[in-house]
Amino acid sequence: MIRRRARSMLTALGTLLGVGAFVATLGLTSTAGAQISSRFDALKATEVTVQDGRPPKRGALHVDQAFPADAEQRLARLNGVKAAGVYWTVGDDGVDVRRSPVRDDRGDNETTANLMAASPGALRAAGAHLSSGRLYDEGHDNRRQAVVVLGIGVAGRLGISSVERQPAIFIGDRAFTVIGIVDDVRHNTDLLLSIIVPARTAERAWPTSDAQHAMLIETRLGAAQLIGRQAPRQLRPHDPDRLIAIVPPDPRTLRNNVEGDVDTLFLLLAAVSLVIGAVGIANTTLVSVMERTHEIGLRRALGARKRHIGAQFLTESALLGSVGGVVGTCGAVMVVVTVSAFREWSPVMDPAMVLPAPLIGTLTGLAAGLYPALKAARTEPVQALNR
């Protein structure tokens, strides 16, 4: 084995890859699982939507609204609520919007878009991020000012990339000043494809009350389930069953499912690598037995017993497996740390799985060397010396 170093190292490479894949799989899946859980917690797990469970009356001017006028103030009293607001869609098929007061026969700078009414609190709860301008506030809403915020999708279709010159758009015959462009949100991605107007402005401009109202609530981490139970009673203590709270699923379930799937897949790949490594060790050891037949016969003639010959070849195959296991473990740890540093993650590795990894390489080498060692031990001295 020592005289054939290149072949021995190539043989150990199979075990190295198998053990390395095993350790790297466990480390990367644990690290990625923790990252998936934290990202899911930071996004969907902080969103609660409360909807009106009673269908509105079509064309009615005055109906019993599901949410009271002070809905946002009521929810603000709940521990765990960061922001909340009412929103609804005006019309079912969208509205025609254009850049100029006069319609252009060619249809330039004109499009159809979803029109959404939202209170300032709803925009804060959505975590709206602006590429230009600002969001409207309670002052705009209370004064029912004709201002809008455009989602990035609608702004692109209208050819508006900046609000520095206070561009105007026309919804029907009504003029609105564009004060902001939203290019990203944490919740309710429909906003990116909508024209957003203050809630009270929408109530005055489109007074029919047949729209389905809802409330968007952003909670602190871990509070979504609790707020989902408390919000209906806080908003309508006399009739909480009218409201339906939609709460995200427990992120731990999602994380466990993702981790389980990834673990199963990569552990199968690691097992395949170990089998390939074991076959390589067995093949090389068997070839070594055939090449060293005279050496085996000479040792047997000098008094070596079968167990001594078998132990020699088992030791060589175990040593190859051990080298692959140690190097593979070290390489896998470096891979996990490097990937985590590159992705700005916190590496997570279980010592109970990393420390026994070199032993896996040794056992793989022993298992691979059983047949060649048994074949070598059964070699008769006279036959070996006559070859």
TORKOL-4160 file (C-alpha; in steps of 0.2 Angstrom, whole numbers, padded with zeros to 4 digits, m for minus):
387
<pt num="1" X="0000" Y="0000" Z="0000"/>
<pt num="2" X="0014" Y="0012" Z="0004"/>
<pt num="3" X="0023" Y="0008" Z="m0012"/>
<pt num="4" X="0007" Y="0013" Z="m0022"/>
<pt num="5" X="0003" Y="0029" Z="m0014"/>
<pt num="6" X="m0006" Y="0037" Z="m0029"/>
<pt num="7" X="m0018" Y="0022" Z="m0031"/>
<pt num="8" X="m0021" Y="0022" Z="m0012"/>
<pt num="9" X="m0025" Y="0040" Z="m0011"/>
<pt num="10" X="m0037" Y="0038" Z="m0026"/>
<pt num="11" X="m0045" Y="0024" Z="m0017"/>
<pt num="12" X="m0047" Y="0034" Z="m0001"/>
<pt num="13" X="m0055" Y="0048" Z="m0011"/>
<pt num="14" X="m0072" Y="0038" Z="m0013"/>
<pt num="15" X="m0073" Y="0037" Z="0006"/>
<pt num="16" X="m0068" Y="0055" Z="0008"/>
<pt num="17" X="m0082" Y="0061" Z="m0004"/>
<pt num="18" X="m0094" Y="0050" Z="0005"/>
<pt num="19" X="m0090" Y="0055" Z="0023"/>
<pt num="20" X="m0088" Y="0073" Z="0017"/>
<pt num="21" X="m0105" Y="0073" Z="0009"/>
<pt num="22" X="m0113" Y="0065" Z="0025"/>
<pt num="23" X="m0106" Y="0079" Z="0036"/>
<pt num="24" X="m0108" Y="0093" Z="0024"/>
<pt num="25" X="m0126" Y="0087" Z="0021"/>
<pt num="26" X="m0130" Y="0088" Z="0040"/>
<pt num="27" X="m0122" Y="0104" Z="0043"/>
<pt num="28" X="m0129" Y="0113" Z="0027"/>
<pt num="29" X="m0147" Y="0107" Z="0030"/>
<pt num="30" X="m0146" Y="0112" Z="0049"/>
<pt num="31" X="m0139" Y="0129" Z="0044"/>
<pt num="32" X="m0152" Y="0131" Z="0029"/>
<pt num="33" X="m0166" Y="0125" Z="0040"/>
<pt num="34" X="m0162" Y="0138" Z="0053"/>
<pt num="35" X="m0161" Y="0152" Z="0040"/>
<pt num="36" X="m0178" Y="0146" Z="0032"/>
<pt num="37" X="m0186" Y="0147" Z="0048"/>
<pt num="38" X="m0180" Y="0164" Z="0052"/>
<pt num="39" X="m0185" Y="0171" Z="0035"/>
<pt num="40" X="m0202" Y="0163" Z="0036"/>
<pt num="41" X="m0204" Y="0170" Z="0054"/>
<pt num="42" X="m0199" Y="0188" Z="0048"/>
<pt num="43" X="m0211" Y="0188" Z="0033"/>
<pt num="44" X="m0227" Y="0178" Z="0032"/>
<pt num="45" X="m0227" Y="0173" Z="0051"/>
<pt num="46" X="m0230" Y="0192" Z="0055"/>
<pt num="47" X="m0245" Y="0194" Z="0044"/>
<pt num="48" X="m0263" Y="0192" Z="0049"/>
<pt num="49" X="m0278" Y="0197" Z="0038"/>
<pt num="50" X="m0295" Y="0199" Z="0045"/>
<pt num="51" X="m0310" Y="0198" Z="0033"/>
<pt num="52" X="m0328" Y="0202" Z="0033"/>
<pt num="53" X="m0337" Y="0185" Z="0033"/>
<pt num="54" X="m0354" Y="0193" Z="0028"/>
<pt num="55" X="m0355" Y="0196" Z="0009"/>
<pt num="56" X="m0359" Y="0214" Z="0005"/>
<pt num="57" X="m0376" Y="0220" Z="m0003"/>
<pt num="58" X="m0373" Y="0225" Z="m0021"/>
<pt num="59" X="m0376" Y="0243" Z="m0025"/>
<pt num="60" X="m0380" Y="0248" Z="m0007"/>
<pt num="61" X="m0376" Y="0265" Z="m0001"/>
<pt num="62" X="m0376" Y="0262" Z="0017"/>
<pt num="63" X="m0373" Y="0245" Z="0025"/>
<pt num="64" X="m0367" Y="0239" Z="0042"/>
<pt num="65" X="m0348" Y="0240" Z="0040"/>
<pt num="66" X="m0338" Y="0226" Z="0047"/>
<pt num="67" X="m0324" Y="0237" Z="0054"/>
<pt num="68" X="m0328" Y="0252" Z="0066"/>
<pt num="69" X="m0321" Y="0269" Z="0062"/>
<pt num="70" X="m0308" Y="0267" Z="0076"/>
<pt num="71" X="m0303" Y="0249" Z="0071"/>
<pt num="72" X="m0284" Y="0254" Z="0070"/>
<pt num="73" X="m0284" Y="0262" Z="0087"/>
<pt num="74" X="m0293" Y="0246" Z="0094"/>
<pt num="75" X="m0280" Y="0235" Z="0087"/>
<pt num="76" X="m0266" Y="0246" Z="0093"/>
<pt num="77" X="m0270" Y="0242" Z="0111"/>
<pt num="78" X="m0266" Y="0223" Z="0108"/>
<pt num="79" X="m0249" Y="0218" Z="0113"/>
<pt num="80" X="m0240" Y="0212" Z="0098"/>
<pt num="81" X="m0248" Y="0223" Z="0084"/>
<pt num="82" X="m0235" Y="0234" Z="0075"/>
<pt num="83" X="m0247" Y="0241" Z="0062"/>
<pt num="84" X="m0264" Y="0239" Z="0055"/>
<pt num="85" X="m0276" Y="0246" Z="0042"/>
<pt num="86" X="m0292" Y="0244" Z="0032"/>
<pt num="87" X="m0291" Y="0241" Z="0013"/>
<pt num="88" X="m0303" Y="0235" Z="m0001"/>
<pt num="89" X="m0303" Y="0235" Z="m0020"/>
<pt num="90" X="m0314" Y="0248" Z="m0029"/>
<pt num="91" X="m0323" Y="0239" Z="m0043"/>
<pt num="92" X="m0321" Y="0221" Z="m0049"/>
<pt num="93" X="m0313" Y="0224" Z="m0066"/>
<pt num="94" X="m0301" Y="0238" Z="m0063"/>
<pt num="95" X="m0302" Y="0256" Z="m0069"/>
<pt num="96" X="m0296" Y="0265" Z="m0084"/>
<pt num="97" X="m0281" Y="0277" Z="m0080"/>
<pt num="98" X="m0272" Y="0289" Z="m0091"/>
<pt num="99" X="m0259" Y="0302" Z="m0090"/>
<pt num="100" X="m0269" Y="0316" Z="m0099"/>
<pt num="101" X="m0286" Y="0323" Z="m0096"/>
<pt num="102" X="m0291" Y="0319" Z="m0115"/>
<pt num="103" X="m0292" Y="0302" Z="m0121"/>
<pt num="104" X="m0279" Y="0297" Z="m0134"/>
<pt num="105" X="m0286" Y="0286" Z="m0148"/>
<pt num="106" X="m0269" Y="0277" Z="m0150"/>
<pt num="107" X="m0270" Y="0273" Z="m0131"/>
<pt num="108" X="m0253" Y="0280" Z="m0127"/>
<pt num="109" X="m0250" Y="0282" Z="m0108"/>
<pt num="110" X="m0267" Y="0274" Z="m0104"/>
<pt num="111" X="m0270" Y="0257" Z="m0096"/>
<pt num="112" X="m0282" Y="0247" Z="m0085"/>
<pt num="113" X="m0277" Y="0244" Z="m0067"/>
<pt num="114" X="m0283" Y="0238" Z="m0050"/>
<pt num="115" X="m0289" Y="0252" Z="m0039"/>
<pt num="116" X="m0286" Y="0249" Z="m0021"/>
<pt num="117" X="m0292" Y="0260" Z="m0006"/>
<pt num="118" X="m0281" Y="0258" Z="0009"/>
<pt num="119" X="m0279" Y="0268" Z="0025"/>
<pt num="120" X="m0261" Y="0274" Z="0030"/>
<pt num="121" X="m0260" Y="0260" Z="0043"/>
<pt num="122" X="m0263" Y="0247" Z="0029"/>
<pt num="123" X="m0248" Y="0254" Z="0020"/>
<pt num="124" X="m0237" Y="0253" Z="0035"/>
<pt num="125" X="m0243" Y="0236" Z="0039"/>
<pt num="126" X="m0239" Y="0230" Z="0021"/>
<pt num="127" X="m0221" Y="0236" Z="0024"/>
<pt num="128" X="m0221" Y="0247" Z="0008"/>
<pt num="129" X="m0204" Y="0252" Z="0001"/>
<pt num="130" X="m0203" Y="0267" Z="m0010"/>
<pt num="131" X="m0192" Y="0269" Z="m0025"/>
<pt num="132" X="m0198" Y="0288" Z="m0027"/>
<pt num="133" X="m0208" Y="0300" Z="m0016"/>
<pt num="134" X="m0218" Y="0296" Z="0000"/>
<pt num="135" X="m0233" Y="0287" Z="0007"/>
<pt num="136" X="m0249" Y="0297" Z="0011"/>
<pt num="137" X="m0252" Y="0299" Z="0029"/>
<pt num="138" X="m0267" Y="0303" Z="0041"/>
<pt num="139" X="m0267" Y="0321" Z="0035"/>
<pt num="140" X="m0270" Y="0316" Z="0017"/>
<pt num="141" X="m0283" Y="0304" Z="0022"/>
<pt num="142" X="m0293" Y="0315" Z="0034"/>
<pt num="143" X="m0293" Y="0329" Z="0021"/>
<pt num="144" X="m0299" Y="0317" Z="0008"/>
<pt num="145" X="m0285" Y="0324" Z="m0004"/>
<pt num="146" X="m0284" Y="0318" Z="m0022"/>
<pt num="147" X="m0267" Y="0309" Z="m0020"/>
<pt num="148" X="m0262" Y="0292" Z="m0025"/>
<pt num="149" X="m0247" Y="0280" Z="m0023"/>
<pt num="150" X="m0243" Y="0269" Z="m0038"/>
<pt num="151" X="m0237" Y="0251" Z="m0038"/>
<pt num="152" X="m0221" Y="0248" Z="m0048"/>
<pt num="153" X="m0231" Y="0238" Z="m0061"/>
<pt num="154" X="m0244" Y="0252" Z="m0064"/>
<pt num="155" X="m0231" Y="0265" Z="m0064"/>
<pt num="156" X="m0221" Y="0256" Z="m0077"/>
<pt num="157" X="m0236" Y="0255" Z="m0089"/>
<pt num="158" X="m0239" Y="0273" Z="m0087"/>
<pt num="159" X="m0221" Y="0278" Z="m0090"/>
<pt num="160" X="m0219" Y="0286" Z="m0073"/>
<pt num="161" X="m0202" Y="0283" Z="m0065"/>
<pt num="162" X="m0201" Y="0298" Z="m0053"/>
<pt num="163" X="m0213" Y="0309" Z="m0043"/>
<pt num="164" X="m0201" Y="0324" Z="m0042"/>
<pt num="165" X="m0212" Y="0334" Z="m0055"/>
<pt num="166" X="m0228" Y="0329" Z="m0046"/>
<pt num="167" X="m0236" Y="0319" Z="m0061"/>
<pt num="168" X="m0255" Y="0318" Z="m0062"/>
<pt num="169" X="m0265" Y="0303" Z="m0067"/>
<pt num="170" X="m0284" Y="0303" Z="m0072"/>
<pt num="171" X="m0295" Y="0290" Z="m0065"/>
<pt num="172" X="m0311" Y="0292" Z="m0075"/>
<pt num="173" X="m0313" Y="0311" Z="m0075"/>
<pt num="174" X="m0305" Y="0313" Z="m0058"/>
<pt num="175" X="m0287" Y="0320" Z="m0057"/>
<pt num="176" X="m0275" Y="0313" Z="m0044"/>
<pt num="177" X="m0257" Y="0318" Z="m0040"/>
<pt num="178" X="m0245" Y="0304" Z="m0039"/>
<pt num="179" X="m0234" Y="0306" Z="m0023"/>
<pt num="180" X="m0225" Y="0290" Z="m0022"/>
<pt num="181" X="m0220" Y="0274" Z="m0031"/>
<pt num="182" X="m0220" Y="0257" Z="m0021"/>
<pt num="183" X="m0207" Y="0245" Z="m0028"/>
<pt num="184" X="m0208" Y="0232" Z="m0014"/>
<pt num="185" X="m0219" Y="0226" Z="0000"/>
<pt num="186" X="m0217" Y="0213" Z="0015"/>
<pt num="187" X="m0235" Y="0209" Z="0014"/>
<pt num="188" X="m0250" Y="0210" Z="0001"/>
<pt num="189" X="m0240" Y="0210" Z="m0015"/>
<pt num="190" X="m0256" Y="0215" Z="m0024"/>
<pt num="191" X="m0251" Y="0233" Z="m0020"/>
<pt num="192" X="m0237" Y="0232" Z="m0033"/>
<pt num="193" X="m0250" Y="0230" Z="m0047"/>
<pt num="194" X="m0262" Y="0243" Z="m0040"/>
<pt num="195" X="m0266" Y="0261" Z="m0039"/>
<pt num="196" X="m0268" Y="0265" Z="m0020"/>
<pt num="197" X="m0279" Y="0279" Z="m0014"/>
<pt num="198" X="m0283" Y="0285" Z="0004"/>
<pt num="199" X="m0297" Y="0276" Z="0011"/>
<pt num="200" X="m0308" Y="0292" Z="0015"/>
<pt num="201" X="m0304" Y="0299" Z="m0002"/>
<pt num="202" X="m0311" Y="0283" Z="m0010"/>
<pt num="203" X="m0326" Y="0283" Z="0001"/>
<pt num="204" X="m0330" Y="0301" Z="m0006"/>
<pt num="205" X="m0326" Y="0298" Z="m0024"/>
<pt num="206" X="m0334" Y="0280" Z="m0025"/>
<pt num="207" X="m0347" Y="0280" Z="m0012"/>
<pt num="208" X="m0355" Y="0263" Z="m0015"/>
<pt num="209" X="m0352" Y="0251" Z="m0001"/>
<pt num="210" X="m0352" Y="0234" Z="m0010"/>
<pt num="211" X="m0334" Y="0231" Z="m0009"/>
<pt num="212" X="m0327" Y="0218" Z="0003"/>
<pt num="213" X="m0317" Y="0226" Z="0016"/>
<pt num="214" X="m0302" Y="0218" Z="0025"/>
<pt num="215" X="m0289" Y="0223" Z="0038"/>
<pt num="216" X="m0270" Y="0219" Z="0036"/>
<pt num="217" X="m0261" Y="0217" Z="0053"/>
<pt num="218" X="m0242" Y="0216" Z="0055"/>
<pt num="219" X="m0237" Y="0208" Z="0071"/>
<pt num="220" X="m0221" Y="0205" Z="0081"/>
<pt num="221" X="m0213" Y="0188" Z="0079"/>
<pt num="222" X="m0222" Y="0175" Z="0088"/>
<pt num="223" X="m0238" Y="0185" Z="0090"/>
<pt num="224" X="m0248" Y="0181" Z="0075"/>
<pt num="225" X="m0257" Y="0166" Z="0082"/>
<pt num="226" X="m0263" Y="0176" Z="0097"/>
<pt num="227" X="m0268" Y="0192" Z="0087"/>
<pt num="228" X="m0278" Y="0180" Z="0075"/>
<pt num="229" X="m0288" Y="0175" Z="0090"/>
<pt num="230" X="m0290" Y="0192" Z="0099"/>
<pt num="231" X="m0293" Y="0203" Z="0084"/>
<pt num="232" X="m0311" Y="0198" Z="0080"/>
<pt num="233" X="m0317" Y="0201" Z="0097"/>
<pt num="234" X="m0307" Y="0217" Z="0099"/>
<pt num="235" X="m0315" Y="0224" Z="0083"/>
<pt num="236" X="m0333" Y="0218" Z="0086"/>
<pt num="237" X="m0335" Y="0212" Z="0104"/>
<pt num="238" X="m0354" Y="0211" Z="0101"/>
<pt num="239" X="m0352" Y="0200" Z="0085"/>
<pt num="240" X="m0335" Y="0193" Z="0084"/>
<pt num="241" X="m0341" Y="0178" Z="0073"/>
<pt num="242" X="m0344" Y="0190" Z="0058"/>
<pt num="243" X="m0325" Y="0192" Z="0056"/>
<pt num="244" X="m0313" Y="0179" Z="0050"/>
<pt num="245" X="m0295" Y="0180" Z="0054"/>
<pt num="246" X="m0282" Y="0172" Z="0042"/>
<pt num="247" X="m0267" Y="0167" Z="0051"/>
<pt num="248" X="m0251" Y="0160" Z="0043"/>
<pt num="249" X="m0247" Y="0141" Z="0048"/>
<pt num="250" X="m0234" Y="0137" Z="0061"/>
<pt num="251" X="m0217" Y="0140" Z="0053"/>
<pt num="252" X="m0210" Y="0126" Z="0063"/>
<pt num="253" X="m0220" Y="0113" Z="0053"/>
<pt num="254" X="m0214" Y="0120" Z="0036"/>
<pt num="255" X="m0196" Y="0120" Z="0043"/>
<pt num="256" X="m0197" Y="0102" Z="0048"/>
<pt num="257" X="m0204" Y="0097" Z="0032"/>
<pt num="258" X="m0191" Y="0106" Z="0022"/>
<pt num="259" X="m0177" Y="0099" Z="0033"/>
<pt num="260" X="m0184" Y="0082" Z="0032"/>
<pt num="261" X="m0185" Y="0082" Z="0013"/>
<pt num="262" X="m0168" Y="0089" Z="0010"/>
<pt num="263" X="m0160" Y="0078" Z="0023"/>
<pt num="264" X="m0167" Y="0062" Z="0015"/>
<pt num="265" X="m0161" Y="0068" Z="m0002"/>
<pt num="266" X="m0144" Y="0072" Z="0002"/>
<pt num="267" X="m0141" Y="0057" Z="0014"/>
<pt num="268" X="m0146" Y="0046" Z="0000"/>
<pt num="269" X="m0132" Y="0054" Z="m0011"/>
<pt num="270" X="m0120" Y="0053" Z="0004"/>
<pt num="271" X="m0124" Y="0034" Z="0005"/>
<pt num="272" X="m0121" Y="0032" Z="m0013"/>
<pt num="273" X="m0105" Y="0040" Z="m0012"/>
<pt num="274" X="m0100" Y="0029" Z="0003"/>
<pt num="275" X="m0105" Y="0013" Z="m0007"/>
<pt num="276" X="m0094" Y="0019" Z="m0022"/>
<pt num="277" X="m0080" Y="0023" Z="m0010"/>
<pt num="278" X="m0082" Y="0005" Z="m0002"/>
<pt num="279" X="m0082" Y="m0003" Z="m0019"/>
<pt num="280" X="m0066" Y="0007" Z="m0024"/>
<pt num="281" X="m0057" Y="0001" Z="m0008"/>
<pt num="282" X="m0063" Y="m0017" Z="m0011"/>
<pt num="283" X="m0057" Y="m0017" Z="m0029"/>
<pt num="284" X="m0040" Y="m0010" Z="m0024"/>
<pt num="285" X="m0037" Y="m0022" Z="m0010"/>
<pt num="286" X="m0042" Y="m0036" Z="m0021"/>
<pt num="287" X="m0030" Y="m0031" Z="m0034"/>
<pt num="288" X="m0017" Y="m0029" Z="m0021"/>
<pt num="289" X="m0020" Y="m0047" Z="m0015"/>
<pt num="290" X="m0018" Y="m0053" Z="m0033"/>
<pt num="291" X="m0002" Y="m0044" Z="m0035"/>
<pt num="292" X="0006" Y="m0049" Z="m0019"/>
<pt num="293" X="0002" Y="m0067" Z="m0020"/>
<pt num="294" X="0021" Y="m0072" Z="m0019"/>
<pt num="295" X="0022" Y="m0061" Z="m0003"/>
<pt num="296" X="0007" Y="m0069" Z="0005"/>
<pt num="297" X="0014" Y="m0087" Z="0001"/>
<pt num="298" X="0031" Y="m0082" Z="0008"/>
<pt num="299" X="0024" Y="m0076" Z="0024"/>
<pt num="300" X="0013" Y="m0092" Z="0026"/>
<pt num="301" X="0029" Y="m0102" Z="0022"/>
<pt num="302" X="0038" Y="m0093" Z="0036"/>
<pt num="303" X="0024" Y="m0097" Z="0049"/>
<pt num="304" X="0011" Y="m0083" Z="0047"/>
<pt num="305" X="m0007" Y="m0090" Z="0050"/>
<pt num="306" X="m0023" Y="m0086" Z="0041"/>
<pt num="307" X="m0028" Y="m0073" Z="0054"/>
<pt num="308" X="m0012" Y="m0064" Z="0052"/>
<pt num="309" X="m0014" Y="m0062" Z="0033"/>
<pt num="310" X="m0032" Y="m0057" Z="0035"/>
<pt num="311" X="m0028" Y="m0044" Z="0048"/>
<pt num="312" X="m0015" Y="m0036" Z="0037"/>
<pt num="313" X="m0026" Y="m0033" Z="0023"/>
<pt num="314" X="m0041" Y="m0027" Z="0034"/>
<pt num="315" X="m0029" Y="m0015" Z="0043"/>
<pt num="316" X="m0024" Y="m0008" Z="0026"/>
<pt num="317" X="m0042" Y="m0006" Z="0020"/>
<pt num="318" X="m0047" Y="0002" Z="0037"/>
<pt num="319" X="m0032" Y="0014" Z="0036"/>
<pt num="320" X="m0038" Y="0020" Z="0019"/>
<pt num="321" X="m0056" Y="0022" Z="0025"/>
<pt num="322" X="m0049" Y="0031" Z="0041"/>
<pt num="323" X="m0039" Y="0043" Z="0030"/>
<pt num="324" X="m0054" Y="0047" Z="0019"/>
<pt num="325" X="m0065" Y="0049" Z="0034"/>
<pt num="326" X="m0054" Y="0062" Z="0043"/>
<pt num="327" X="m0050" Y="0072" Z="0028"/>
<pt num="328" X="m0068" Y="0071" Z="0022"/>
<pt num="329" X="m0074" Y="0077" Z="0039"/>
<pt num="330" X="m0062" Y="0092" Z="0039"/>
<pt num="331" X="m0066" Y="0097" Z="0022"/>
<pt num="332" X="m0085" Y="0096" Z="0025"/>
<pt num="333" X="m0083" Y="0107" Z="0040"/>
<pt num="334" X="m0074" Y="0120" Z="0030"/>
<pt num="335" X="m0087" Y="0119" Z="0016"/>
<pt num="336" X="m0101" Y="0122" Z="0029"/>
<pt num="337" X="m0092" Y="0137" Z="0037"/>
<pt num="338" X="m0087" Y="0144" Z="0019"/>
<pt num="339" X="m0105" Y="0143" Z="0013"/>
<pt num="340" X="m0112" Y="0151" Z="0028"/>
<pt num="341" X="m0099" Y="0165" Z="0028"/>
<pt num="342" X="m0103" Y="0168" Z="0010"/>
<pt num="343" X="m0122" Y="0168" Z="0013"/>
<pt num="344" X="m0120" Y="0178" Z="0029"/>
<pt num="345" X="m0128" Y="0164" Z="0039"/>
<pt num="346" X="m0124" Y="0157" Z="0056"/>
<pt num="347" X="m0116" Y="0139" Z="0054"/>
<pt num="348" X="m0126" Y="0126" Z="0063"/>
<pt num="349" X="m0117" Y="0109" Z="0066"/>
<pt num="350" X="m0121" Y="0095" Z="0078"/>
<pt num="351" X="m0106" Y="0088" Z="0086"/>
<pt num="352" X="m0114" Y="0072" Z="0089"/>
<pt num="353" X="m0115" Y="0069" Z="0070"/>
<pt num="354" X="m0098" Y="0077" Z="0066"/>
<pt num="355" X="m0087" Y="0069" Z="0078"/>
<pt num="356" X="m0091" Y="0050" Z="0074"/>
<pt num="357" X="m0089" Y="0054" Z="0055"/>
<pt num="358" X="m0071" Y="0048" Z="0054"/>
<pt num="359" X="m0077" Y="0031" Z="0062"/>
<pt num="360" X="m0089" Y="0030" Z="0048"/>
<pt num="361" X="m0074" Y="0030" Z="0036"/>
<pt num="362" X="m0065" Y="0017" Z="0046"/>
<pt num="363" X="m0080" Y="0005" Z="0046"/>
<pt num="364" X="m0083" Y="0008" Z="0028"/>
<pt num="365" X="m0065" Y="0003" Z="0025"/>
<pt num="366" X="m0067" Y="m0012" Z="0036"/>
<pt num="367" X="m0082" Y="m0018" Z="0027"/>
<pt num="368" X="m0074" Y="m0015" Z="0010"/>
<pt num="369" X="m0059" Y="m0026" Z="0015"/>
<pt num="370" X="m0068" Y="m0041" Z="0022"/>
<pt num="371" X="m0069" Y="m0051" Z="0005"/>
<pt num="372" X="m0051" Y="m0047" Z="m0001"/>
<pt num="373" X="m0044" Y="m0051" Z="0017"/>
<pt num="374" X="m0054" Y="m0067" Z="0017"/>
<pt num="375" X="m0047" Y="m0072" Z="0000"/>
<pt num="376" X="m0029" Y="m0068" Z="0005"/>
<pt num="377" X="m0031" Y="m0078" Z="0021"/>
<pt num="378" X="m0037" Y="m0093" Z="0011"/>
<pt num="379" X="m0022" Y="m0093" Z="m0001"/>
<pt num="380" X="m0011" Y="m0109" Z="0001"/>
<pt num="381" X="0008" Y="m0106" Z="0002"/>
<pt num="382" X="0012" Y="m0119" Z="m0011"/>
<pt num="383" X="0000" Y="m0112" Z="m0024"/>
<pt num="384" X="0006" Y="m0095" Z="m0020"/>
<pt num="385" X="0024" Y="m0099" Z="m0022"/>
<pt num="386" X="0021" Y="m0108" Z="m0038"/>
<pt num="387" X="0013" Y="m0093" Z="m0047"/>
